[in-house]
Amino acid sequence: MGVKASRHMEIVDRLPISQDKSIVVLRVQKSYYLLSLSQSGVGLIKELENADELDFQRQEPLGGKGEYDFKEVLSQYFSGRKK
């Protein structure tokens, strides 16, 4: 069974932590949320205030793969202010 696309929600990024645990950034309309995913459920870590899609895109590709640095983007929100 495939994953159905949504007009209002999108997983912007996923970072595997272990075989059965991940951290994801979820976009719901214009809001972004940092969530933990595991076999035991889904947990809200933090709402990423003042985030937008451009925060999750790099001007220069990371490693030539068109990726962005998840740690760099995330650090903006845990330092208490956006850079």
Residue, then its C-alpha position, 0 to 999 in steps of 0.5 A: m500500500g503506497v503513501k497517499a499525498s496530502r495537500h496540507m501535510e508533508i514530511v520535509d525531512r527524516l533523520p534515522i536515529s536507529q533502526d526503528k527510531s527517526i526524527v522528522v520535520l512535518r509541514v502542516q500548511k504553513s507550520y513546521y513541527l519536529l517529531s520523534l517516530s518510534q514503534s511506541g508512537v509519535g511525539l512532538i519535540k518542538e514546533l519550529e516557529n518562524a520556519d519556512e520551506l527556504d530554511f530546509q533548502r541549501q543554496e549550495p548542494l551538500g556533497g553535490k547531492g542537492e541536500y541540506d544540512f539537517k543539523e545546521v537548520l535544526s540548530q537555528y531553532f534550539s539556540g533560541r533564535k533563528k540566525 
